[in-house]
Amino acid sequence: MPRKRKATLRAQWLGKLLKELRQENEMTLKEVGEHIRRDFSTLSRIEAGIQPIPQSELVALMDLYGLEGQHQRDALLQLGAEQTKTGWWDKYARESTDWFIDYVWLESRARSIHAFDSIALNGLLQTPEYAEALIRAVNPTGSATRIERGVELRMTRQGILEGDDSTELHIVMDEAVLRRSVGDRSVMRAQLRHLMERAEEPNITVRVIPLAHGILASLNGGFRLIRMDDPFPVIGYLECPAGGLYLESAEAEQLEARYDRLRAASLPPHESADLVASIERELR
């Protein structure tokens, strides 16, 4: 039996934006329901992201709320079209958790990603061999098919860094990430060489915090700051044993401030590249 999916992040965001527009117009669910001929309980489910809203009703609500900016209208319409749409990432839903599939969708919409990594190299910069060794270490009882699909998903995600409309990726990492063995020496050497090559691309920046710096400004691990086109806010993302957490507003601002402190502690890109190269030479 197919696994029942929870409300997607994209449906939840659309519902949240519609709720904010309704509240800005000081309208009740009952008043809005009368306008589009829906009962208030249905509208409540739409605002909660539990029930999708047809595009025609979405347009009616935007008109009712006086949303005139074409850019914002287009963004909401696109989000409405994606709330139940199957993307390339959904074919990996059986092997992945719901929250991570939502993250892959979010990542695919990013204009820029600022990341701090303290344990393993960022998935967007991993080689297939490094990714496989890492996935095997995290899931030692995983089947060969599951591991293969995990590597395939990770490699496919890297497509956002390619092309004329590529996503900007700014990485700050602890030097320990470069020195922690994942796979054998040949896997690590190839990974470090790959990292140096990718860091030369115009949309990718890599900075390393040397071990000599001492204690870091993020003791509880890595995180991401994801920026998308308006009207969406900056989203902070981090993982914990319970799954993925998405932070907005003041909480995201706190992560931004933490990222700035970590970036200030890092070496500039050219010195970071020299450090990566020196570690690669040690593995020869």
C-alpha positions as CSV (number, residue, x, y, z in Angstrom):
1,M,0.0,0.0,0.0
2,P,1.4,3.4,-0.9
3,R,2.7,5.5,2.0
4,K,0.3,8.3,2.8
5,R,2.0,11.7,2.4
6,K,1.5,14.5,4.9
7,A,0.7,18.0,3.8
8,T,3.6,19.2,1.7
9,L,5.6,22.2,2.6
10,R,4.6,24.0,-0.6
11,A,0.9,23.5,0.3
12,Q,1.5,24.8,3.8
13,W,3.2,27.9,2.5
14,L,0.4,28.7,0.1
15,G,-2.1,28.3,2.9
16,K,0.0,30.5,5.1
17,L,0.2,33.2,2.5
18,L,-3.5,33.1,1.9
19,K,-4.2,33.3,5.6
20,E,-2.0,36.4,5.9
21,L,-3.7,38.1,3.0
22,R,-7.1,37.3,4.6
23,Q,-6.1,38.7,8.0
24,E,-4.6,41.8,6.4
25,N,-8.0,42.4,4.8
26,E,-9.7,41.8,8.2
27,M,-11.9,39.1,6.8
28,T,-13.3,36.0,8.5
29,L,-13.3,32.5,7.0
30,K,-17.1,32.7,6.8
31,E,-16.9,36.0,4.8
32,V,-14.3,34.6,2.4
33,G,-16.2,31.3,2.0
34,E,-19.3,33.1,1.0
35,H,-17.4,34.9,-1.8
36,I,-16.1,31.7,-3.4
37,R,-18.9,29.5,-2.2
38,R,-16.9,27.4,0.1
39,D,-17.7,26.5,3.7
40,F,-15.3,27.9,6.4
41,S,-14.0,24.4,7.3
42,T,-12.8,23.8,3.8
43,L,-11.1,27.2,3.8
44,S,-9.5,26.3,7.1
45,R,-8.1,23.1,5.6
46,I,-6.7,25.1,2.6
47,E,-5.0,27.6,4.9
48,A,-3.5,24.7,6.9
49,G,-2.1,23.2,3.7
50,I,-4.2,20.0,4.2
51,Q,-6.5,20.5,1.1
52,P,-5.3,21.9,-2.3
53,I,-7.1,24.9,-3.7
54,P,-8.1,25.0,-7.4
55,Q,-6.4,27.7,-9.5
56,S,-9.7,29.4,-10.3
57,E,-10.4,29.8,-6.6
58,L,-6.9,30.9,-5.9
59,V,-7.3,33.7,-8.5
60,A,-10.7,34.6,-7.0
61,L,-9.0,35.0,-3.5
62,M,-6.2,37.1,-4.9
63,D,-8.8,39.4,-6.5
64,L,-10.8,39.5,-3.3
65,Y,-7.7,40.4,-1.2
66,G,-6.7,43.1,-3.6
67,L,-3.4,41.5,-4.6
68,E,-2.4,43.5,-7.6
69,G,1.4,43.0,-8.0
70,Q,1.9,40.7,-11.0
71,H,5.1,39.3,-9.5
72,Q,3.4,38.2,-6.3
73,R,0.4,36.9,-8.2
74,D,2.6,34.8,-10.5
75,A,4.5,33.4,-7.5
76,L,1.3,32.3,-5.7
77,L,-0.1,30.8,-8.9
78,Q,3.1,28.9,-9.4
79,L,3.0,27.7,-5.8
80,G,-0.6,26.7,-6.3
81,A,0.3,24.7,-9.4
82,E,3.1,22.9,-7.5
83,Q,1.1,22.1,-4.3
84,T,0.0,18.7,-5.7
85,K,2.4,18.5,-8.7
86,T,4.8,15.6,-8.9
87,G,8.3,16.8,-9.4
88,W,11.4,14.8,-10.3
89,W,12.1,14.5,-6.5
90,D,8.9,12.7,-5.8
91,K,10.0,9.5,-7.4
92,Y,12.4,9.1,-4.5
93,A,9.7,9.5,-1.9
94,R,9.7,5.7,-1.2
95,E,13.3,5.8,-0.2
96,S,13.2,9.2,1.6
97,T,11.3,10.8,4.4
98,D,8.5,13.3,3.7
99,W,10.4,16.1,5.3
100,F,13.5,15.5,3.2
101,I,11.5,15.4,-0.1
102,D,10.0,18.8,0.9
103,Y,13.6,20.1,1.5
104,V,14.6,18.9,-2.0
105,W,11.7,20.9,-3.5
106,L,12.7,23.9,-1.4
107,E,16.3,23.6,-2.6
108,S,15.2,23.4,-6.2
109,R,13.5,26.8,-5.8
110,A,16.5,28.5,-4.2
111,R,18.2,31.5,-5.7
112,S,21.0,31.2,-3.2
113,I,22.0,28.8,-0.5
114,H,24.3,29.7,2.4
115,A,25.4,26.7,4.3
116,F,27.5,25.8,7.3
117,D,28.8,22.2,7.5
118,S,30.6,20.7,10.5
119,I,30.3,16.9,10.0
120,A,30.4,15.9,6.3
121,L,30.8,17.7,3.1
122,N,27.8,19.4,1.6
123,G,25.7,17.0,-0.5
124,L,25.7,19.4,-3.4
125,L,29.4,19.1,-3.7
126,Q,29.9,15.3,-3.1
127,T,31.2,12.8,-5.5
128,P,29.2,9.6,-6.0
129,E,31.8,7.5,-4.2
130,Y,31.9,9.8,-1.2
131,A,28.1,10.0,-1.1
132,E,27.8,6.2,-1.2
133,A,30.4,5.7,1.6
134,L,28.6,8.3,3.7
135,I,25.1,6.8,3.1
136,R,26.4,3.4,4.0
137,A,27.9,4.7,7.2
138,V,24.6,6.3,8.2
139,N,22.4,3.4,7.1
140,P,24.6,0.3,7.6
141,T,21.6,-2.0,7.1
142,G,20.2,-0.3,4.0
143,S,19.7,-2.4,1.0
144,A,21.9,-2.0,-2.1
145,T,18.9,-0.5,-4.0
146,R,18.1,2.0,-1.3
147,I,21.8,3.1,-1.1
148,E,21.9,3.4,-4.9
149,R,18.8,5.5,-5.0
150,G,20.1,7.7,-2.2
151,V,23.3,8.4,-4.3
152,E,21.2,9.0,-7.4
153,L,19.0,11.5,-5.6
154,R,22.1,13.4,-4.2
155,M,23.7,13.6,-7.6
156,T,20.5,14.8,-9.3
157,R,20.1,17.5,-6.7
158,Q,23.4,19.0,-7.8
159,G,21.8,20.0,-11.1
160,I,20.7,23.3,-9.5
161,L,24.3,24.4,-9.7
162,E,24.4,24.0,-13.5
163,G,23.2,26.2,-16.4
164,D,22.6,29.9,-17.0
165,D,20.1,30.2,-14.1
166,S,22.2,28.3,-11.6
167,T,21.8,28.6,-7.9
168,E,24.5,30.4,-5.9
169,L,26.1,28.2,-3.3
170,H,28.1,29.7,-0.4
171,I,29.7,27.1,1.9
172,V,31.5,27.6,5.2
173,M,32.9,24.4,6.7
174,D,34.9,23.3,9.6
175,E,38.3,21.9,8.6
176,A,37.3,18.7,10.4
177,V,35.0,18.0,7.5
178,L,38.0,17.8,5.2
179,R,40.0,15.6,7.5
180,R,37.2,13.2,8.5
181,S,37.7,10.0,6.5
182,V,34.7,8.9,4.4
183,G,35.5,5.8,2.4
184,D,39.2,5.0,1.7
185,R,42.0,7.3,0.9
186,S,41.3,7.3,-2.8
187,V,37.7,8.3,-2.2
188,M,38.8,11.2,0.0
189,R,41.5,12.3,-2.4
190,A,39.1,12.3,-5.4
191,Q,36.5,14.2,-3.2
192,L,38.9,16.9,-2.3
193,R,40.1,17.3,-5.9
194,H,36.4,17.6,-6.9
195,L,35.8,20.2,-4.2
196,M,38.7,22.3,-5.5
197,E,37.4,22.1,-9.0
198,R,33.8,23.1,-8.1
199,A,35.1,25.9,-5.9
200,E,36.5,27.6,-9.0
201,E,33.0,28.0,-10.5
202,P,31.6,31.5,-10.4
203,N,28.4,30.5,-8.5
204,I,30.2,28.5,-5.8
205,T,32.2,29.8,-2.9
206,V,34.0,27.6,-0.4
207,R,35.5,28.9,2.9
208,V,37.1,26.8,5.6
209,I,37.4,27.5,9.3
210,P,40.8,26.2,10.4
211,L,41.0,23.9,13.4
212,A,43.4,26.5,15.0
213,H,40.4,28.9,15.3
214,G,39.2,26.9,18.3
215,I,35.5,26.6,19.3
216,L,32.9,27.4,16.7
217,A,29.8,29.6,16.8
218,S,27.6,26.6,16.0
219,L,28.1,23.8,18.5
220,N,24.9,22.0,17.4
221,G,25.8,21.3,13.9
222,G,25.3,22.5,10.3
223,F,22.4,24.5,8.8
224,R,21.2,26.1,5.6
225,L,19.9,29.5,4.7
226,I,17.8,29.4,1.6
227,R,16.8,32.5,-0.3
228,M,14.1,32.4,-3.0
229,D,12.3,34.9,-5.2
230,D,9.8,37.2,-3.6
231,P,7.3,36.9,-1.8
232,F,9.0,34.1,0.0
233,P,11.1,34.8,3.1
234,V,14.6,33.6,3.9
235,I,14.2,30.1,5.3
236,G,16.5,28.6,7.8
237,Y,16.8,24.8,7.7
238,L,18.5,22.4,10.0
239,E,18.2,18.7,10.8
240,C,17.7,16.9,14.1
241,P,16.8,13.4,15.1
242,A,13.1,14.2,14.7
243,G,13.5,15.4,11.1
244,G,14.0,18.7,9.3
245,L,13.2,22.0,10.9
246,Y,12.2,25.1,8.9
247,L,12.8,28.5,10.5
248,E,11.5,31.9,9.5
249,S,11.4,35.5,10.7
250,A,13.4,36.1,13.9
251,E,14.6,32.5,14.1
252,A,16.0,32.7,10.6
253,E,17.6,36.0,11.4
254,Q,19.4,34.4,14.3
255,L,20.8,31.7,11.9
256,E,21.9,34.5,9.5
257,A,23.8,36.2,12.4
258,R,25.4,32.9,13.3
259,Y,26.4,32.3,9.7
260,D,28.0,35.8,9.5
261,R,30.1,35.0,12.6
262,L,31.2,31.7,11.1
263,R,32.0,33.3,7.8
264,A,34.1,35.9,9.6
265,A,36.1,33.1,11.3
266,S,36.8,31.4,8.0
267,L,39.7,31.7,5.6
268,P,39.1,33.7,2.4
269,P,38.4,31.5,-0.7
270,H,42.0,31.4,-2.0
271,E,43.4,30.4,1.4
272,S,40.7,27.9,1.8
273,A,41.6,26.3,-1.5
274,D,45.2,26.1,-0.4
275,L,44.2,24.3,2.7
276,V,42.1,21.8,0.8
277,A,45.0,21.2,-1.6
278,S,47.4,20.6,1.3
279,I,45.1,18.1,2.9
280,E,44.7,16.3,-0.5
281,R,48.5,16.1,-0.8
282,E,48.7,14.5,2.7
283,L,46.6,11.6,1.4
284,R,48.9,10.8,-1.5
